[in-house]
Amino acid sequence: MSQERTSSRAATTVAVASTKGGVGKTTISLNLAYALAKRGYRILLGDLDPQGAVGLSVGQSVSEAPGICGWVREGRGPVDGFLVHTRLPELSILPFGPCSWNEAQQVDHLAVHGVHRRLGQSFDVILWDTPAGLGGFTESALRHCEHVLLPVQAAPLAARALPQMMTYLGDLRRMGASVELTAVVLSMVNLREKASLAVAQEVWDLFPPSLVLDTMIPEDPAFRQASADAVPVSLMGRRPPAVAASFERMAAELEKKLHLGLDEHHGTPLRLVD
């Protein structure tokens, strides 16, 4: 059921970022964007990965769309024509787009800023999927986003990269960026394995409880199948796998953290029986 915002403020901007690859950034970005859109928010999912991870996750037609690279190539005019609209009216995608290495280098931090400036009133949330690392396109997102969602893979050595991210975010803030670490989410969790549980415990010890989401993304073969089917896990069939509920819970948790502005009671209660 669609829910309306209580203000006309500009979009909340979020980067899903990590220094480490293979932690589930694209899986989280796509499925979280879908879950937020299902809650009635107008969502733009932007892809800053030159490999086009988001596009590949939802189908060839999206990965081949001009995307942000095409927008830059065409002179950075209106962005609307470069968006891919989905069957869910609240969710749009801005792919990275096919381009040469030289063209990709033109997608600088001003491109991210330009998207925010031109589309900020058209969406409630602009969510960026970023490549691994802290330079290039990830830096572009971090310089111009308000919030960072940090996935941490529940696997040995994963937590050791966290101090680098924290130092980098501190450096950006000292240089005038407004970005802040808003939430940490444990991904690929298998609490039956001691190593996975140990990483989870390390994250719980390292960060204040208010920063670590209660929702954890489990290790689940459904993600591989969803990737093969090029759909969010919630659209794998009429009865989606149980793991789809993880992103619904995550979206609910992030509403307050992202100050999305729905009214306190999330609309009028609905009676089960008239």
C-alpha positions as CSV (number, residue, x, y, z in Angstrom):
1,M,0.0,0.0,0.0
2,S,1.4,3.4,-1.0
3,Q,2.2,5.8,1.8
4,E,2.7,9.6,1.3
5,R,5.4,11.7,2.7
6,T,4.6,14.5,5.1
7,S,7.1,17.0,3.5
8,S,8.5,18.0,0.2
9,R,12.1,18.0,1.3
10,A,14.9,16.7,-1.0
11,A,15.7,13.0,-1.3
12,T,17.6,11.2,1.4
13,T,20.9,10.0,-0.2
14,V,22.5,6.7,0.8
15,A,25.6,4.9,-0.3
16,V,26.0,1.2,0.2
17,A,29.7,0.9,0.6
18,S,32.5,-1.3,1.8
19,T,36.3,-1.5,1.4
20,K,35.9,-5.3,0.8
21,G,34.4,-6.9,-2.3
22,G,32.0,-9.8,-2.3
23,V,30.1,-8.7,0.9
24,G,26.7,-8.5,-0.8
25,K,26.5,-4.7,-1.6
26,T,24.5,-5.2,-4.8
27,T,22.2,-7.9,-3.3
28,I,21.5,-5.6,-0.4
29,S,21.1,-2.5,-2.6
30,L,18.6,-4.1,-5.0
31,N,16.5,-5.9,-2.4
32,L,16.5,-3.0,0.0
33,A,15.5,-0.6,-2.8
34,Y,12.6,-2.9,-3.7
35,A,11.5,-3.3,0.0
36,L,11.5,0.5,0.5
37,A,9.5,1.0,-2.7
38,K,7.0,-1.6,-1.5
39,R,6.6,0.5,1.6
40,G,5.5,3.4,-0.6
41,Y,8.7,5.4,-0.9
42,R,9.8,6.7,-4.2
43,I,13.2,5.1,-4.7
44,L,16.0,5.7,-7.2
45,L,18.6,2.9,-7.3
46,G,21.8,4.2,-8.8
47,D,24.7,2.0,-10.0
48,L,28.2,3.3,-9.7
49,D,29.9,0.0,-10.5
50,P,31.5,0.1,-14.0
51,Q,30.8,-3.6,-14.1
52,G,27.1,-2.8,-14.1
53,A,26.3,-5.1,-11.1
54,V,22.8,-3.7,-10.6
55,G,21.9,-4.0,-14.3
56,L,23.2,-7.5,-14.5
57,S,21.1,-8.4,-11.4
58,V,17.8,-7.3,-13.1
59,G,18.3,-8.2,-16.7
60,Q,20.3,-7.6,-19.9
61,S,18.0,-4.8,-21.1
62,V,18.9,-2.8,-18.0
63,S,22.6,-3.5,-18.2
64,E,22.6,-2.3,-21.8
65,A,20.7,1.0,-21.1
66,P,22.8,4.2,-21.4
67,G,22.6,4.9,-17.7
68,I,24.7,7.5,-15.9
69,C,27.6,7.0,-18.3
70,G,25.3,7.9,-21.2
71,W,23.9,10.9,-19.3
72,V,27.5,12.2,-18.8
73,R,28.4,11.4,-22.5
74,E,25.3,13.4,-23.7
75,G,26.3,16.5,-21.7
76,R,24.6,16.1,-18.3
77,G,21.3,17.6,-19.2
78,P,17.9,16.2,-17.9
79,V,18.4,12.8,-16.2
80,D,14.9,11.5,-16.5
81,G,15.4,10.0,-19.9
82,F,18.2,7.8,-18.6
83,L,16.2,6.2,-15.9
84,V,14.8,2.7,-16.2
85,H,11.3,2.4,-14.8
86,T,10.2,-0.8,-13.2
87,R,6.9,-2.6,-12.8
88,L,6.8,-1.1,-9.3
89,P,5.9,2.5,-10.0
90,E,7.8,3.7,-6.9
91,L,11.1,2.1,-8.0
92,S,13.4,3.5,-10.8
93,I,16.9,2.4,-11.7
94,L,19.9,4.5,-13.0
95,P,22.3,1.9,-14.4
96,F,25.9,2.6,-14.9
97,G,25.6,1.9,-18.6
98,P,28.0,0.5,-21.2
99,C,31.0,2.7,-21.9
100,S,34.7,2.7,-22.5
101,W,37.3,3.1,-19.8
102,N,37.9,6.8,-20.8
103,E,34.2,7.5,-20.7
104,A,33.8,5.8,-17.3
105,Q,36.4,8.2,-15.9
106,Q,34.1,11.1,-16.7
107,V,31.6,9.9,-14.2
108,D,33.2,12.0,-11.4
109,H,31.8,13.2,-8.1
110,L,30.1,16.1,-9.9
111,A,28.0,13.5,-11.7
112,V,26.6,12.1,-8.5
113,H,26.0,15.7,-7.2
114,G,24.2,16.5,-10.5
115,V,21.9,13.5,-10.1
116,H,21.1,14.5,-6.6
117,R,20.4,18.1,-7.6
118,R,18.3,17.3,-10.7
119,L,16.3,14.4,-9.1
120,G,16.3,15.2,-5.5
121,Q,12.7,16.4,-5.5
122,S,11.4,13.5,-7.5
123,F,12.4,10.7,-5.1
124,D,12.3,10.0,-1.4
125,V,15.6,8.1,-1.4
126,I,18.5,7.9,-3.8
127,L,20.4,4.7,-3.1
128,W,23.8,4.1,-4.6
129,D,25.4,0.7,-5.1
130,T,29.2,1.2,-5.1
131,P,32.2,-0.8,-6.1
132,A,34.6,-2.2,-3.5
133,G,37.2,0.1,-2.2
134,L,37.3,3.8,-1.2
135,G,38.5,5.5,-4.3
136,G,36.9,6.5,-7.6
137,F,33.2,6.0,-7.8
138,T,32.8,5.0,-4.2
139,E,34.5,8.2,-3.2
140,S,32.1,10.1,-5.4
141,A,29.1,8.6,-3.6
142,L,30.6,9.2,-0.1
143,R,31.4,12.8,-0.8
144,H,27.8,13.6,-1.8
145,C,25.6,11.2,0.3
146,E,24.3,11.9,3.7
147,H,24.2,8.3,4.9
148,V,26.4,5.2,4.5
149,L,25.0,1.6,4.9
150,L,28.0,-0.6,5.6
151,P,27.6,-4.3,4.9
152,V,30.0,-6.6,6.8
153,Q,30.3,-10.1,5.6
154,A,30.2,-12.6,8.6
155,A,33.4,-14.3,7.5
156,P,37.0,-14.4,8.9
157,L,39.1,-11.3,8.3
158,A,36.0,-9.2,7.2
159,A,35.9,-7.1,10.3
160,R,39.6,-6.1,9.9
161,A,38.8,-3.8,7.1
162,L,36.4,-1.7,9.2
163,P,38.9,0.7,10.8
164,Q,39.9,1.8,7.3
165,M,36.4,2.8,6.5
166,M,35.9,4.6,9.7
167,T,39.1,6.6,9.2
168,Y,38.1,7.5,5.7
169,L,34.7,8.7,6.7
170,G,36.3,10.8,9.4
171,D,38.7,12.3,6.8
172,L,35.8,13.2,4.5
173,R,33.9,14.9,7.3
174,R,36.9,16.9,8.2
175,M,37.1,18.0,4.6
176,G,33.5,19.3,4.8
177,A,31.4,16.3,3.7
178,S,28.2,15.6,5.6
179,V,28.3,11.9,5.2
180,E,27.8,9.7,8.3
181,L,27.8,6.0,9.0
182,T,24.1,5.4,9.6
183,A,23.9,1.6,9.9
184,V,26.0,-1.6,9.8
185,V,24.4,-4.7,8.5
186,L,25.8,-8.2,8.9
187,S,25.6,-10.2,5.6
188,M,26.1,-13.8,4.6
189,V,25.5,-14.8,8.2
190,N,25.5,-18.4,9.3
191,L,25.2,-18.5,13.1
192,R,25.7,-22.2,13.1
193,E,29.3,-21.7,12.1
194,K,31.7,-20.5,14.8
195,A,33.7,-18.4,12.4
196,S,30.5,-16.5,11.3
197,L,29.3,-16.1,14.8
198,A,32.7,-14.8,15.9
199,V,32.6,-12.0,13.2
200,A,29.1,-11.1,14.3
201,Q,30.3,-10.8,17.9
202,E,33.2,-8.7,16.8
203,V,30.9,-6.3,15.0
204,W,28.6,-6.1,18.0
205,D,31.6,-5.3,20.2
206,L,33.1,-2.8,17.9
207,F,30.0,-0.6,17.2
208,P,27.4,1.0,19.4
209,P,24.2,-1.1,19.4
210,S,22.3,1.8,17.8
211,L,24.5,1.4,14.6
212,V,24.2,-2.3,14.0
213,L,20.9,-3.3,12.5
214,D,19.0,-6.1,14.3
215,T,18.3,-7.5,10.8
216,M,21.0,-9.8,9.5
217,I,21.1,-11.1,5.9
218,P,21.7,-14.8,6.1
219,E,23.7,-17.0,3.8
220,D,21.1,-18.5,1.5
221,P,21.1,-20.2,-1.9
222,A,18.0,-18.2,-2.8
223,F,20.3,-15.2,-3.6
224,R,22.2,-17.2,-6.2
225,Q,18.9,-18.3,-7.8
226,A,17.5,-14.7,-7.7
227,S,20.7,-13.5,-9.4
228,A,20.3,-16.2,-12.1
229,D,16.6,-15.2,-12.5
230,A,17.6,-11.5,-12.6
231,V,15.0,-10.5,-10.0
232,P,14.9,-9.4,-6.4
233,V,14.3,-12.3,-4.0
234,S,10.7,-11.1,-3.3
235,L,9.8,-11.6,-7.0
236,M,11.1,-15.2,-7.3
237,G,7.5,-16.5,-7.3
238,R,4.1,-16.1,-5.7
239,R,5.6,-17.6,-2.6
240,P,9.0,-15.9,-2.3
241,P,11.7,-17.5,-0.1
242,A,11.7,-16.7,3.6
243,V,14.9,-14.7,3.2
244,A,12.9,-12.0,1.4
245,A,11.4,-11.0,4.8
246,S,14.9,-9.9,5.9
247,F,14.8,-6.9,3.6
248,E,11.3,-6.0,4.7
249,R,12.6,-5.9,8.2
250,M,15.7,-3.9,7.2
251,A,13.5,-1.4,5.4
252,A,11.4,-1.0,8.5
253,E,14.5,-0.5,10.6
254,L,16.0,2.1,8.3
255,E,12.9,4.3,8.1
256,K,13.7,6.1,11.3
257,K,17.5,6.0,10.8
258,L,17.1,7.7,7.4
259,H,14.5,10.2,8.7
260,L,12.2,9.3,5.8
261,G,9.3,11.4,7.1
262,L,6.3,9.2,7.1
263,D,3.8,10.1,9.7
264,E,4.2,8.6,13.1
265,H,1.5,6.0,12.7
266,H,2.3,5.1,9.0
267,G,-1.2,5.9,7.8
268,T,-4.7,4.9,9.0
269,P,-5.0,1.4,10.6
270,L,-6.7,-1.1,8.3
271,R,-9.5,-3.2,9.8
272,L,-9.4,-6.9,9.1
273,V,-13.2,-7.2,9.3
274,D,-15.6,-4.4,8.5
